[in-house]
Amino acid sequence: MKLLDGKTALVTGAARGIGKAIAQKLASEGANIAFTDLNYDDNVKALEKELNGIGIKARGYASNASDFDATDKIVEDIVNEFGRIDILVNNAGITMDTLLMRMTEQQWDTVINVNLKSAFNFIKAVQKTMLKQKSGSIINMSSVVGLHGNAGQSNYAASKAGMIGLTKSVAMELGSRNIRCNAIAPGFIITEMTTGKLSQQVIDEWMKTIPMKRGGTPDDVANTTLFLASDLSSYVTGQVIAVCGGMST
């Protein structure tokens, strides 16, 4: 028997990178997967086909995660399609990095809305189902930047720090109903987003600050997500687990 047999997971921002790895990992342990991305594009279709091919049920949805009403409708559609939601992974996120003196109001609002408000939207929408089930695991994707801050990322750091406060508050509110809420704080994870935006020199300098002297992989984050999604972590809630090779110590 697999760790997540009979369960349904909803993963936001799952068409690529860390979100894709999470969807693949949870599916490999038997979970049916509903996942979202901003557009129903070729990446979504390919992942949908891949996951259905391993014998679980999977469906991708186009979703603007920062839109409250649209999120409520998507979650309603998922419950109608899958019957339940046992696991929510709030992974959707973007960066718009620049120094605070150059940052526009739009850059601030967009990052806060996509990264933080989206988590509120989805938690608000799924809690109705989880409360009826009297069970659930909510996993919010924070960042080591949310723990320590980072120059040029005040909007991103604020959104990820906000995820930690949200996580701890939800854990306190819903714990008595057997609904757990935890956060993961990834460090430097090698994805298309990081390698595409950073020069090799910057990457090399960053590696020097990591005790393990390497970047993480999406699978490193996905494995931690699996732990928090499964009954292996049945007495873990309100926690922040840094997946960072020691850079946050």
ZADO-1210 file (C-alpha; in nm, 4 decimals, padded with zeros to 6 digits):
<atoms>
<atom x="00.0000" y="00.0000" z="00.0000" code="MET" pos="1"/>
<atom x="00.1268" y="00.3451" z="-00.0924" code="LYS" pos="2"/>
<atom x="00.1420" y="00.6395" z="00.1460" code="LEU" pos="3"/>
<atom x="-00.1368" y="00.8384" z="-00.0207" code="LEU" pos="4"/>
<atom x="-00.3694" y="00.5721" z="-00.1613" code="ASP" pos="5"/>
<atom x="-00.7267" y="00.6999" z="-00.1819" code="GLY" pos="6"/>
<atom x="-00.6336" y="01.0622" z="-00.1190" code="LYS" pos="7"/>
<atom x="-00.6711" y="01.3656" z="-00.3433" code="THR" pos="8"/>
<atom x="-00.4115" y="01.6415" z="-00.3553" code="ALA" pos="9"/>
<atom x="-00.4528" y="01.9911" z="-00.4948" code="LEU" pos="10"/>
<atom x="-00.1233" y="02.1498" z="-00.6006" code="VAL" pos="11"/>
<atom x="-00.1143" y="02.5100" z="-00.7223" code="THR" pos="12"/>
<atom x="00.1391" y="02.6360" z="-00.9765" code="GLY" pos="13"/>
<atom x="00.2290" y="02.2811" z="-01.0768" code="ALA" pos="14"/>
<atom x="00.3021" y="02.2992" z="-01.4498" code="ALA" pos="15"/>
<atom x="00.6792" y="02.3194" z="-01.4017" code="ARG" pos="16"/>
<atom x="00.9620" y="02.3327" z="-01.1501" code="GLY" pos="17"/>
<atom x="00.8975" y="02.2551" z="-00.7841" code="ILE" pos="18"/>
<atom x="00.5195" y="02.2300" z="-00.8265" code="GLY" pos="19"/>
<atom x="00.5552" y="01.9729" z="-01.1025" code="LYS" pos="20"/>
<atom x="00.7952" y="01.7639" z="-00.8937" code="ALA" pos="21"/>
<atom x="00.5498" y="01.7751" z="-00.6031" code="ILE" pos="22"/>
<atom x="00.2590" y="01.6619" z="-00.8205" code="ALA" pos="23"/>
<atom x="00.4700" y="01.3768" z="-00.9599" code="GLN" pos="24"/>
<atom x="00.5870" y="01.2678" z="-00.6136" code="LYS" pos="25"/>
<atom x="00.2405" y="01.2675" z="-00.4578" code="LEU" pos="26"/>
<atom x="00.1008" y="01.0805" z="-00.7573" code="ALA" pos="27"/>
<atom x="00.3760" y="00.8186" z="-00.7308" code="SER" pos="28"/>
<atom x="00.2493" y="00.7453" z="-00.3788" code="GLU" pos="29"/>
<atom x="-00.1073" y="00.6909" z="-00.4977" code="GLY" pos="30"/>
<atom x="-00.2706" y="01.0339" z="-00.4661" code="ALA" pos="31"/>
<atom x="-00.5138" y="01.1586" z="-00.7264" code="ASN" pos="32"/>
<atom x="-00.3926" y="01.4991" z="-00.8411" code="ILE" pos="33"/>
<atom x="-00.5799" y="01.8196" z="-00.9197" code="ALA" pos="34"/>
<atom x="-00.3362" y="02.0910" z="-01.0138" code="PHE" pos="35"/>
<atom x="-00.3481" y="02.4483" z="-01.1340" code="THR" pos="36"/>
<atom x="-00.1487" y="02.6911" z="-01.3396" code="ASP" pos="37"/>
<atom x="-00.2281" y="03.0328" z="-01.4810" code="LEU" pos="38"/>
<atom x="-00.3040" y="02.8940" z="-01.8278" code="ASN" pos="39"/>
<atom x="-00.4162" y="02.5551" z="-01.9560" code="TYR" pos="40"/>
<atom x="-00.1142" y="02.5251" z="-02.1834" code="ASP" pos="41"/>
<atom x="00.1027" y="02.2473" z="-02.3283" code="ASP" pos="42"/>
<atom x="00.2904" y="02.2055" z="-01.9993" code="ASN" pos="43"/>
<atom x="-00.0345" y="02.1445" z="-01.8134" code="VAL" pos="44"/>
<atom x="-00.1585" y="01.9016" z="-02.0779" code="LYS" pos="45"/>
<atom x="00.1691" y="01.7088" z="-02.0754" code="ALA" pos="46"/>
<atom x="00.1696" y="01.6702" z="-01.6956" code="LEU" pos="47"/>
<atom x="-00.1967" y="01.5724" z="-01.6990" code="GLU" pos="48"/>
<atom x="-00.1216" y="01.2982" z="-01.9535" code="LYS" pos="49"/>
<atom x="00.1877" y="01.1807" z="-01.7636" code="GLU" pos="50"/>
<atom x="00.0101" y="01.1491" z="-01.4301" code="LEU" pos="51"/>
<atom x="-00.2960" y="00.9748" z="-01.5725" code="ASN" pos="52"/>
<atom x="-00.0530" y="00.7336" z="-01.7361" code="GLY" pos="53"/>
<atom x="00.0662" y="00.5976" z="-01.4002" code="ILE" pos="54"/>
<atom x="-00.2806" y="00.4857" z="-01.3010" code="GLY" pos="55"/>
<atom x="-00.4091" y="00.7686" z="-01.0844" code="ILE" pos="56"/>
<atom x="-00.6663" y="01.0340" z="-01.1721" code="LYS" pos="57"/>
<atom x="-00.5231" y="01.3730" z="-01.2657" code="ALA" pos="58"/>
<atom x="-00.6639" y="01.6941" z="-01.4059" code="ARG" pos="59"/>
<atom x="-00.5141" y="02.0355" z="-01.4675" code="GLY" pos="60"/>
<atom x="-00.7063" y="02.3601" z="-01.4266" code="TYR" pos="61"/>
<atom x="-00.6380" y="02.7128" z="-01.5495" code="ALA" pos="62"/>
<atom x="-00.6531" y="02.9380" z="-01.2455" code="SER" pos="63"/>
<atom x="-00.5612" y="03.2911" z="-01.1453" code="ASN" pos="64"/>
<atom x="-00.4741" y="03.1978" z="-00.7886" code="ALA" pos="65"/>
<atom x="-00.4948" y="03.5591" z="-00.6697" code="SER" pos="66"/>
<atom x="-00.8633" y="03.5869" z="-00.7730" code="ASP" pos="67"/>
<atom x="-01.0791" y="03.5008" z="-00.4701" code="PHE" pos="68"/>
<atom x="-01.4039" y="03.4194" z="-00.6535" code="ASP" pos="69"/>
<atom x="-01.2288" y="03.2229" z="-00.9288" code="ALA" pos="70"/>
<atom x="-01.0449" y="03.0173" z="-00.6665" code="THR" pos="71"/>
<atom x="-01.3667" y="02.9308" z="-00.4880" code="ASP" pos="72"/>
<atom x="-01.5160" y="02.8118" z="-00.8193" code="LYS" pos="73"/>
<atom x="-01.2086" y="02.6029" z="-00.9070" code="ILE" pos="74"/>
<atom x="-01.2150" y="02.4297" z="-00.5682" code="VAL" pos="75"/>
<atom x="-01.5882" y="02.3640" z="-00.6075" code="GLU" pos="76"/>
<atom x="-01.5213" y="02.2076" z="-00.9489" code="ASP" pos="77"/>
<atom x="-01.2402" y="01.9925" z="-00.8057" code="ILE" pos="78"/>
<atom x="-01.4580" y="01.8634" z="-00.5221" code="VAL" pos="79"/>
<atom x="-01.7328" y="01.7801" z="-00.7714" code="ASN" pos="80"/>
<atom x="-01.4813" y="01.5996" z="-00.9943" code="GLU" pos="81"/>
<atom x="-01.2735" y="01.4171" z="-00.7311" code="PHE" pos="82"/>
<atom x="-01.5165" y="01.3922" z="-00.4395" code="GLY" pos="83"/>
<atom x="-01.2724" y="01.5216" z="-00.1768" code="ARG" pos="84"/>
<atom x="-00.9542" y="01.7195" z="-00.1119" code="ILE" pos="85"/>
<atom x="-00.7174" y="01.5741" z="00.1459" code="ASP" pos="86"/>
<atom x="-00.4021" y="01.7713" z="00.0688" code="ILE" pos="87"/>
<atom x="-00.3525" y="02.1325" z="-00.0399" code="LEU" pos="88"/>
<atom x="-00.0099" y="02.2485" z="-00.1533" code="VAL" pos="89"/>
<atom x="00.0061" y="02.6268" z="-00.1987" code="ASN" pos="90"/>
<atom x="00.3009" y="02.6437" z="-00.4369" code="ASN" pos="91"/>
<atom x="00.1967" y="02.9162" z="-00.6846" code="ALA" pos="92"/>
<atom x="00.4458" y="03.2013" z="-00.6779" code="GLY" pos="93"/>
<atom x="00.6383" y="03.4599" z="-00.8775" code="ILE" pos="94"/>
<atom x="00.9256" y="03.7029" z="-00.8310" code="THR" pos="95"/>
<atom x="00.9599" y="04.0639" z="-00.9429" code="MET" pos="96"/>
<atom x="01.2979" y="04.1489" z="-00.7943" code="ASP" pos="97"/>
<atom x="01.4345" y="04.5006" z="-00.7688" code="THR" pos="98"/>
<atom x="01.5662" y="04.7325" z="-00.5017" code="LEU" pos="99"/>
<atom x="01.2984" y="04.8954" z="-00.2865" code="LEU" pos="100"/>
<atom x="01.3807" y="05.2437" z="-00.4202" code="MET" pos="101"/>
<atom x="01.2931" y="05.1237" z="-00.7715" code="ARG" pos="102"/>
<atom x="01.0031" y="04.8938" z="-00.6833" code="MET" pos="103"/>
<atom x="00.6634" y="05.0055" z="-00.8102" code="THR" pos="104"/>
<atom x="00.3358" y="04.9658" z="-00.6277" code="GLU" pos="105"/>
<atom x="00.2271" y="04.7223" z="-00.8999" code="GLN" pos="106"/>
<atom x="00.5348" y="04.5045" z="-00.8450" code="GLN" pos="107"/>
<atom x="00.4642" y="04.4954" z="-00.4730" code="TRP" pos="108"/>
<atom x="00.0917" y="04.4225" z="-00.5111" code="ASP" pos="109"/>
<atom x="00.1362" y="04.1572" z="-00.7803" code="THR" pos="110"/>
<atom x="00.3885" y="03.9527" z="-00.5821" code="VAL" pos="111"/>
<atom x="00.1866" y="03.9773" z="-00.2594" code="ILE" pos="112"/>
<atom x="-00.1330" y="03.8781" z="-00.4405" code="ASN" pos="113"/>
<atom x="00.0120" y="03.5809" z="-00.6292" code="VAL" pos="114"/>
<atom x="00.2309" y="03.4488" z="-00.3484" code="ASN" pos="115"/>
<atom x="00.0345" y="03.5252" z="-00.0316" code="LEU" pos="116"/>
<atom x="-00.3238" y="03.6159" z="-00.1130" code="LYS" pos="117"/>
<atom x="-00.3499" y="03.3036" z="-00.3297" code="SER" pos="118"/>
<atom x="-00.2713" y="03.0868" z="-00.0271" code="ALA" pos="119"/>
<atom x="-00.5466" y="03.2591" z="00.1716" code="PHE" pos="120"/>
<atom x="-00.7846" y="03.2082" z="-00.1210" code="ASN" pos="121"/>
<atom x="-00.7204" y="02.8350" z="-00.1492" code="PHE" pos="122"/>
<atom x="-00.7143" y="02.7670" z="00.2251" code="ILE" pos="123"/>
<atom x="-01.0417" y="02.9538" z="00.2642" code="LYS" pos="124"/>
<atom x="-01.1953" y="02.7526" z="-00.0203" code="ALA" pos="125"/>
<atom x="-01.0746" y="02.4041" z="00.0800" code="VAL" pos="126"/>
<atom x="-01.1374" y="02.4317" z="00.4533" code="GLN" pos="127"/>
<atom x="-01.5095" y="02.3738" z="00.4036" code="LYS" pos="128"/>
<atom x="-01.4396" y="02.0317" z="00.2545" code="THR" pos="129"/>
<atom x="-01.1654" y="01.9466" z="00.5047" code="MET" pos="130"/>
<atom x="-01.3887" y="02.0438" z="00.7970" code="LEU" pos="131"/>
<atom x="-01.6571" y="01.8054" z="00.6718" code="LYS" pos="132"/>
<atom x="-01.3963" y="01.5324" z="00.6335" code="GLN" pos="133"/>
<atom x="-01.2456" y="01.6153" z="00.9739" code="LYS" pos="134"/>
<atom x="-00.9020" y="01.5730" z="00.8212" code="SER" pos="135"/>
<atom x="-00.6575" y="01.7448" z="00.5897" code="GLY" pos="136"/>
<atom x="-00.3013" y="01.8567" z="00.5377" code="SER" pos="137"/>
<atom x="-00.2225" y="02.2081" z="00.4130" code="ILE" pos="138"/>
<atom x="00.1331" y="02.2782" z="00.2991" code="ILE" pos="139"/>
<atom x="00.2437" y="02.6336" z="00.2217" code="ASN" pos="140"/>
<atom x="00.5565" y="02.7037" z="00.0198" code="MET" pos="141"/>
<atom x="00.7575" y="02.9728" z="00.1956" code="SER" pos="142"/>
<atom x="01.1309" y="03.0399" z="00.1451" code="SER" pos="143"/>
<atom x="01.4501" y="03.0953" z="00.3421" code="VAL" pos="144"/>
<atom x="01.4140" y="03.4523" z="00.2131" code="VAL" pos="145"/>
<atom x="01.0985" y="03.4720" z="00.4260" code="GLY" pos="146"/>
<atom x="01.3087" y="03.3744" z="00.7280" code="LEU" pos="147"/>
<atom x="01.6042" y="03.6075" z="00.6723" code="HIS" pos="148"/>
<atom x="01.5095" y="03.8650" z="00.4064" code="GLY" pos="149"/>
<atom x="01.7151" y="03.9453" z="00.0983" code="ASN" pos="150"/>
<atom x="01.8203" y="04.2694" z="-00.0659" code="ALA" pos="151"/>
<atom x="01.6261" y="04.3360" z="-00.3827" code="GLY" pos="152"/>
<atom x="01.3435" y="04.1030" z="-00.2820" code="GLN" pos="153"/>
<atom x="01.1421" y="04.2980" z="-00.0262" code="SER" pos="154"/>
<atom x="00.8109" y="04.2095" z="-00.1949" code="ASN" pos="155"/>
<atom x="00.9013" y="03.8400" z="-00.2263" code="TYR" pos="156"/>
<atom x="01.0432" y="03.8219" z="00.1281" code="ALA" pos="157"/>
<atom x="00.7326" y="03.9872" z="00.2708" code="ALA" pos="158"/>
<atom x="00.5056" y="03.7420" z="00.0893" code="SER" pos="159"/>
<atom x="00.7049" y="03.4415" z="00.2093" code="LYS" pos="160"/>
<atom x="00.7283" y="03.5697" z="00.5667" code="ALA" pos="161"/>
<atom x="00.3524" y="03.6195" z="00.5502" code="GLY" pos="162"/>
<atom x="00.3132" y="03.2551" z="00.4530" code="MET" pos="163"/>
<atom x="00.4799" y="03.1562" z="00.7800" code="ILE" pos="164"/>
<atom x="00.2432" y="03.3692" z="00.9887" code="GLY" pos="165"/>
<atom x="-00.0527" y="03.2343" z="00.7917" code="LEU" pos="166"/>
<atom x="00.0670" y="02.8773" z="00.8419" code="THR" pos="167"/>
<atom x="00.0999" y="02.9067" z="01.2181" code="LYS" pos="168"/>
<atom x="-00.2374" y="03.0794" z="01.2552" code="SER" pos="169"/>
<atom x="-00.4228" y="02.8230" z="01.0423" code="VAL" pos="170"/>
<atom x="-00.2565" y="02.5409" z="01.2376" code="ALA" pos="171"/>
<atom x="-00.3938" y="02.6876" z="01.5600" code="MET" pos="172"/>
<atom x="-00.7419" y="02.7442" z="01.4198" code="GLU" pos="173"/>
<atom x="-00.7910" y="02.4064" z="01.2527" code="LEU" pos="174"/>
<atom x="-00.5817" y="02.1685" z="01.4611" code="GLY" pos="175"/>
<atom x="-00.8732" y="02.0585" z="01.6763" code="SER" pos="176"/>
<atom x="-01.0500" y="01.9383" z="01.3623" code="ARG" pos="177"/>
<atom x="-00.7547" y="01.7179" z="01.2613" code="ASN" pos="178"/>
<atom x="-00.6457" y="01.9588" z="00.9888" code="ILE" pos="179"/>
<atom x="-00.2718" y="02.0233" z="00.9881" code="ARG" pos="180"/>
<atom x="-00.0917" y="02.3194" z="00.8328" code="CYS" pos="181"/>
<atom x="00.2848" y="02.3393" z="00.7798" code="ASN" pos="182"/>
<atom x="00.5280" y="02.5378" z="00.5677" code="ALA" pos="183"/>
<atom x="00.8364" y="02.4478" z="00.3679" code="ILE" pos="184"/>
<atom x="01.1148" y="02.7033" z="00.3257" code="ALA" pos="185"/>
<atom x="01.3281" y="02.6043" z="00.0272" code="PRO" pos="186"/>
<atom x="01.6745" y="02.7509" z="-00.0149" code="GLY" pos="187"/>
<atom x="01.8586" y="02.7666" z="-00.3454" code="PHE" pos="188"/>
<atom x="01.6764" y="02.5122" z="-00.5618" code="ILE" pos="189"/>
<atom x="01.7979" y="02.4461" z="-00.9160" code="ILE" pos="190"/>
<atom x="01.5028" y="02.5122" z="-01.1472" code="THR" pos="191"/>
<atom x="01.4449" y="02.6828" z="-01.4809" code="GLU" pos="192"/>
<atom x="01.3521" y="02.9986" z="-01.2899" code="MET" pos="193"/>
<atom x="01.6812" y="03.0175" z="-01.0981" code="THR" pos="194"/>
<atom x="01.9196" y="02.9039" z="-01.3709" code="THR" pos="195"/>
<atom x="01.7473" y="03.1209" z="-01.6307" code="GLY" pos="196"/>
<atom x="01.7728" y="03.4415" z="-01.4268" code="LYS" pos="197"/>
<atom x="02.1131" y="03.4048" z="-01.2592" code="LEU" pos="198"/>
<atom x="02.4614" y="03.4009" z="-01.4068" code="SER" pos="199"/>
<atom x="02.6969" y="03.1134" z="-01.3296" code="GLN" pos="200"/>
<atom x="02.9114" y="03.3530" z="-01.1284" code="GLN" pos="201"/>
<atom x="02.6180" y="03.4435" z="-00.9046" code="VAL" pos="202"/>
<atom x="02.5281" y="03.0760" z="-00.8659" code="ILE" pos="203"/>
<atom x="02.8875" y="02.9884" z="-00.7728" code="ASP" pos="204"/>
<atom x="02.8979" y="03.2643" z="-00.5114" code="GLU" pos="205"/>
<atom x="02.5677" y="03.1491" z="-00.3673" code="TRP" pos="206"/>
<atom x="02.6968" y="02.7899" z="-00.3395" code="MET" pos="207"/>
<atom x="02.9765" y="02.9127" z="-00.1126" code="LYS" pos="208"/>
<atom x="02.7170" y="03.0186" z="00.1460" code="THR" pos="209"/>
<atom x="02.5559" y="02.6722" z="00.1582" code="ILE" pos="210"/>
<atom x="02.7153" y="02.4285" z="00.4061" code="PRO" pos="211"/>
<atom x="02.6364" y="02.1340" z="00.1760" code="MET" pos="212"/>
<atom x="02.8015" y="02.3210" z="-00.1151" code="LYS" pos="213"/>
<atom x="02.5285" y="02.2416" z="-00.3662" code="ARG" pos="214"/>
<atom x="02.1904" y="02.3611" z="-00.4742" code="GLY" pos="215"/>
<atom x="01.8815" y="02.1593" z="-00.3978" code="GLY" pos="216"/>
<atom x="01.6595" y="01.9858" z="-00.6489" code="THR" pos="217"/>
<atom x="01.2820" y="02.0029" z="-00.6903" code="PRO" pos="218"/>
<atom x="01.2748" y="01.6428" z="-00.5658" code="ASP" pos="219"/>
<atom x="01.4319" y="01.7542" z="-00.2371" code="ASP" pos="220"/>
<atom x="01.1316" y="01.9807" z="-00.1804" code="VAL" pos="221"/>
<atom x="00.8870" y="01.7213" z="-00.3116" code="ALA" pos="222"/>
<atom x="01.0120" y="01.4582" z="-00.0679" code="ASN" pos="223"/>
<atom x="00.9523" y="01.6931" z="00.2254" code="THR" pos="224"/>
<atom x="00.6073" y="01.7720" z="00.0873" code="THR" pos="225"/>
<atom x="00.5280" y="01.4008" z="00.0743" code="LEU" pos="226"/>
<atom x="00.6231" y="01.3661" z="00.4411" code="PHE" pos="227"/>
<atom x="00.3950" y="01.6535" z="00.5415" code="LEU" pos="228"/>
<atom x="00.1123" y="01.5300" z="00.3172" code="ALA" pos="229"/>
<atom x="00.1165" y="01.1764" z="00.4557" code="SER" pos="230"/>
<atom x="00.0324" y="01.0224" z="00.7909" code="ASP" pos="231"/>
<atom x="00.4061" y="01.0011" z="00.8609" code="LEU" pos="232"/>
<atom x="00.3649" y="01.3586" z="00.9919" code="SER" pos="233"/>
<atom x="00.0301" y="01.3071" z="01.1649" code="SER" pos="234"/>
<atom x="00.1494" y="01.4914" z="01.4797" code="TYR" pos="235"/>
<atom x="00.3284" y="01.7741" z="01.2973" code="VAL" pos="236"/>
<atom x="00.1523" y="02.1075" z="01.2531" code="THR" pos="237"/>
<atom x="00.2406" y="02.4756" z="01.2633" code="GLY" pos="238"/>
<atom x="00.6005" y="02.4038" z="01.1660" code="GLN" pos="239"/>
<atom x="00.8417" y="02.5489" z="00.9097" code="VAL" pos="240"/>
<atom x="01.0860" y="02.3015" z="00.7575" code="ILE" pos="241"/>
<atom x="01.3819" y="02.4574" z="00.5786" code="ALA" pos="242"/>
<atom x="01.5015" y="02.2560" z="00.2785" code="VAL" pos="243"/>
<atom x="01.8169" y="02.4529" z="00.2171" code="CYS" pos="244"/>
<atom x="02.1331" y="02.2486" z="00.2647" code="GLY" pos="245"/>
<atom x="02.1979" y="02.4321" z="00.5898" code="GLY" pos="246"/>
<atom x="02.2038" y="02.7877" z="00.4547" code="MET" pos="247"/>
<atom x="01.9427" y="02.9065" z="00.7072" code="SER" pos="248"/>
<atom x="02.1326" y="02.7842" z="01.0135" code="THR" pos="249"/>
</atoms>
